[in-house]
Amino acid sequence: MESRGKEPAGAAAWTGGAPKETAGHSVVSLTALAVIVAVCAILAVAKELFLPLALGMLIAFILTPVVNFLRRRGLRDTPAVILTVLAAAVLVGAFVLIVAYQLSQIGTNLPLYQGNVLSKVDMLLDAGKDSRIVSHLRGMIENISARVEQQIAAAGGAAPAADTAMKVEVVEQTSIAGWLTGVILPALTPVATFGLIFVVVVFALLERAALRDRLVQLIGGTNILATSRLLAEAGSRVSTYLGAQLLVNVIYAVPIWLGLVLIGVPNALFFGIVTLVMRFVPYLGSAISALLPLVMAFAVSPDWSLVLWTAVLFIVVELVTSNVIEPWFYGQRTGVSPLAVIVSAMFWTWLWGPLGLIIATPLTVCLVVIGYHVPSLRLFSIMLGDKPVLEESAQLYDRLLAGHAFAFTETAALTTSERYLSEYYDRTAIPALALAQADHEAGLLSEIQASRISRAAYRLIEDLETVVEDERAQGEGAGTGGAGTGVEGRGEAAGEGGGEAAGEAATLLNNGVLDGIGRRVAVLGARTALDDAAAEMVAQAMRAEGAEAIALPHRTDPTAALKAHEPETIVIASLDGTVHRAVGLRIRQLRRRLPGPRLGVALWPGPVGAAVGDPHCDGADFVAVGMEPALANAFSAPA
């Protein structure tokens, strides 16, 4: 049978893959926070040690696929590592030489652009001559120019007058030790850092198998499978992210290079290379890479056309890259939320400076993956990951507690466009009411809050009447054959709360057929206003299946309304995870007053996956846990 164009029931059970937390237990302990703070302090104090180590391990991680490729081609491990490292060193050296050559060219040509710069400065000063700020700046520049001319004239003129005091300067002799500490050591520090990184890369590549074994033993102990998955996932995410970023940067830099050539900006190749490299720096890289070509265009062009065209080039390429290319290439590749990327960039920059900004995202990706696989470090996956950490029902309940009653309508509008109304109620809305019911019973939720949530639920039900009409129209368009289609199988499949029966009932319920046509059902709230709201939702879901269903509140005597409606089945909707005593009493009362209809109980145990008590009730024809078995049993009575 045809589907009505919405997501199948099985897809509705997906909760984002986030680990489910035990209610009432905090993920973060004071001990874990103390350890994290201590580790951060150690990383900050020992920056000179850990920063080259982290960079070296990251570079080794990037070069590992190349080494593995050479190994597959027949090279032994040591020659493959040496060849890979030398090739990477040659590429870096060539890049440095190209940059140095381009910088020397720029320095040589700078005097040629002096006239253009001065003319633009004069133009800006003339344009703002009516401004007090500009006039002050202009006067300051003229003052400085006059003093400089006086100094030059004094230096080339006659000897100073007799009454003029002679300026005396004391020149100190710098010792060899001071020269070494002030000049040589600062110059050798970057060389030593890059040398240390080079050594770490070589030995990390040579010992990569042994390092993996040590990590497996350190993280997982005897659980080799889980640790192997952790390392594989971390490696896949980081390598995929870096590869995608390199490809995006190339796609970004090539149009910049060609555009600058067409516009006429000198040293376009240099600016293209700088753009390619600076794009690895999150957020700031694009702005820095655009600044240099703009300055060059300002200096070269006698007018403002070159500056404007350069700015337009960078804006267009940035917009296309950010809104089209990056989402398509990146997608969900890193597993890190956008806010976490910003926070991690700020943190690692504060901790390790500009180099920390470059490696911020790969390090954060590794922390998120570790958090997913190591329970004691779950803090990182919760705070930095992009997967939802709460189920849909828990999210909705939290919004309702915050006073956002419109959250009901928002989630319904998003969900009912992809799933059936019954699935939304079963997976999200009614479990949220069940959470409120549990907190209310425990004394954690006030009567005012419970009433507000109940009223929000009734407003939602009114808003979703149009969805009921749409689903019935879709089912009628699919060509319903009557109430008998799929009903007998549904009644056999949906026994008393069985999980397998519920799965089969869900399949039958979403088969594109209005299985409730010809059925008359009444749904009663068990014992609270929240139960009444759940009963209204169940009745509305039944009407979406073509049934004639009504909902009655728990406070009124339903006998007269039930006799007028003449239902074949009466369902008591309860938000408890087990059959409450009040429900059993209600079943016995209804059995005495109305012996004809079938009597059943529908339970909701809170969020998906929560514990369910014994689904049994004396006197009831069925006890169903969830929407699918409830509707299946309600529609299984003979027409």
Rosetta blueprint (number, residue, H / E / L):
1 M L
2 E L
3 S L
4 R L
5 G L
6 K L
7 E L
8 P L
9 A H
10 G H
11 A H
12 A H
13 A L
14 W L
15 T L
16 G L
17 G L
18 A L
19 P L
20 K L
21 E L
22 T L
23 A L
24 G L
25 H L
26 S L
27 V L
28 V L
29 S L
30 L H
31 T H
32 A H
33 L H
34 A H
35 V H
36 I H
37 V H
38 A H
39 V H
40 C H
41 A H
42 I H
43 L H
44 A H
45 V H
46 A L
47 K H
48 E H
49 L H
50 F H
51 L H
52 P H
53 L H
54 A H
55 L H
56 G H
57 M H
58 L H
59 I H
60 A H
61 F H
62 I H
63 L H
64 T H
65 P H
66 V H
67 V H
68 N H
69 F H
70 L H
71 R H
72 R H
73 R L
74 G L
75 L L
76 R L
77 D H
78 T H
79 P H
80 A H
81 V H
82 I H
83 L H
84 T H
85 V H
86 L H
87 A H
88 A H
89 A H
90 V H
91 L H
92 V H
93 G H
94 A H
95 F H
96 V H
97 L H
98 I H
99 V H
100 A H
101 Y H
102 Q H
103 L H
104 S H
105 Q H
106 I H
107 G H
108 T H
109 N H
110 L H
111 P H
112 L H
113 Y H
114 Q H
115 G H
116 N H
117 V H
118 L H
119 S H
120 K H
121 V H
122 D H
123 M H
124 L H
125 L H
126 D H
127 A H
128 G L
129 K L
130 D L
131 S L
132 R H
133 I H
134 V H
135 S H
136 H H
137 L H
138 R H
139 G H
140 M H
141 I H
142 E H
143 N H
144 I H
145 S H
146 A H
147 R H
148 V H
149 E H
150 Q H
151 Q H
152 I H
153 A H
154 A H
155 A H
156 G H
157 G L
158 A L
159 A L
160 P L
161 A L
162 A L
163 D L
164 T L
165 A L
166 M L
167 K L
168 V L
169 E L
170 V L
171 V L
172 E L
173 Q L
174 T L
175 S L
176 I H
177 A H
178 G H
179 W H
180 L H
181 T H
182 G H
183 V H
184 I H
185 L H
186 P H
187 A H
188 L H
189 T H
190 P H
191 V H
192 A H
193 T H
194 F H
195 G H
196 L H
197 I H
198 F H
199 V H
200 V H
201 V H
202 V H
203 F H
204 A H
205 L H
206 L H
207 E L
208 R H
209 A H
210 A H
211 L H
212 R H
213 D H
214 R H
215 L H
216 V H
217 Q H
218 L H
219 I H
220 G H
221 G L
222 T L
223 N L
224 I H
225 L H
226 A H
227 T H
228 S H
229 R H
230 L H
231 L H
232 A H
233 E H
234 A H
235 G H
236 S H
237 R H
238 V H
239 S H
240 T H
241 Y H
242 L H
243 G H
244 A H
245 Q H
246 L H
247 L H
248 V H
249 N H
250 V H
251 I H
252 Y H
253 A H
254 V H
255 P H
256 I H
257 W H
258 L H
259 G H
260 L H
261 V H
262 L H
263 I H
264 G L
265 V L
266 P L
267 N L
268 A H
269 L H
270 F H
271 F H
272 G H
273 I H
274 V H
275 T H
276 L H
277 V H
278 M H
279 R L
280 F L
281 V L
282 P L
283 Y L
284 L H
285 G H
286 S H
287 A H
288 I H
289 S H
290 A H
291 L H
292 L H
293 P H
294 L H
295 V H
296 M H
297 A H
298 F H
299 A H
300 V H
301 S L
302 P L
303 D L
304 W L
305 S H
306 L H
307 V H
308 L H
309 W H
310 T H
311 A H
312 V H
313 L H
314 F H
315 I H
316 V H
317 V H
318 E H
319 L H
320 V H
321 T H
322 S H
323 N H
324 V H
325 I H
326 E H
327 P H
328 W H
329 F H
330 Y H
331 G L
332 Q L
333 R L
334 T L
335 G L
336 V E
337 S L
338 P H
339 L H
340 A H
341 V H
342 I H
343 V H
344 S H
345 A H
346 M H
347 F H
348 W H
349 T H
350 W H
351 L H
352 W H
353 G L
354 P H
355 L H
356 G H
357 L H
358 I H
359 I L
360 A H
361 T H
362 P H
363 L H
364 T H
365 V H
366 C H
367 L H
368 V H
369 V H
370 I H
371 G H
372 Y H
373 H H
374 V L
375 P H
376 S H
377 L H
378 R H
379 L H
380 F H
381 S H
382 I H
383 M H
384 L H
385 G E
386 D L
387 K L
388 P L
389 V L
390 L L
391 E L
392 E H
393 S H
394 A H
395 Q H
396 L H
397 Y H
398 D H
399 R H
400 L H
401 L H
402 A L
403 G L
404 H L
405 A L
406 F H
407 A H
408 F H
409 T H
410 E H
411 T H
412 A H
413 A H
414 L H
415 T H
416 T L
417 S L
418 E L
419 R L
420 Y L
421 L H
422 S H
423 E H
424 Y H
425 Y H
426 D H
427 R H
428 T H
429 A H
430 I H
431 P H
432 A H
433 L H
434 A H
435 L H
436 A H
437 Q H
438 A H
439 D H
440 H H
441 E H
442 A L
443 G L
444 L L
445 L L
446 S L
447 E H
448 I H
449 Q H
450 A H
451 S H
452 R H
453 I H
454 S H
455 R H
456 A H
457 A H
458 Y H
459 R H
460 L H
461 I H
462 E H
463 D H
464 L L
465 E H
466 T H
467 V H
468 V H
469 E H
470 D H
471 E H
472 R H
473 A H
474 Q H
475 G H
476 E H
477 G H
478 A L
479 G L
480 T L
481 G L
482 G L
483 A L
484 G L
485 T L
486 G L
487 V H
488 E H
489 G H
490 R H
491 G H
492 E H
493 A H
494 A L
495 G L
496 E L
497 G L
498 G L
499 G H
500 E H
501 A H
502 A H
503 G H
504 E H
505 A H
506 A H
507 T H
508 L H
509 L H
510 N L
511 N L
512 G L
513 V L
514 L L
515 D L
516 G L
517 I L
518 G L
519 R L
520 R E
521 V E
522 A E
523 V E
524 L E
525 G E
526 A L
527 R L
528 T L
529 A H
530 L H
531 D H
532 D H
533 A H
534 A H
535 A H
536 E H
537 M H
538 V H
539 A H
540 Q H
541 A H
542 M H
543 R H
544 A H
545 E L
546 G L
547 A L
548 E E
549 A E
550 I E
551 A E
552 L E
553 P L
554 H L
555 R L
556 T L
557 D L
558 P L
559 T H
560 A H
561 A H
562 L H
563 K H
564 A H
565 H H
566 E L
567 P L
568 E L
569 T E
570 I E
571 V E
572 I E
573 A E
574 S E
575 L L
576 D L
577 G L
578 T L
579 V L
580 H L
581 R H
582 A H
583 V H
584 G H
585 L H
586 R H
587 I H
588 R H
589 Q H
590 L H
591 R H
592 R H
593 R H
594 L L
595 P L
596 G L
597 P L
598 R E
599 L E
600 G E
601 V E
602 A E
603 L E
604 W L
605 P L
606 G L
607 P L
608 V L
609 G L
610 A L
611 A L
612 V L
613 G L
614 D L
615 P L
616 H L
617 C L
618 D L
619 G L
620 A L
621 D L
622 F E
623 V E
624 A E
625 V E
626 G L
627 M H
628 E H
629 P H
630 A H
631 L H
632 A H
633 N H
634 A H
635 F L
636 S L
637 A L
638 P L
639 A L
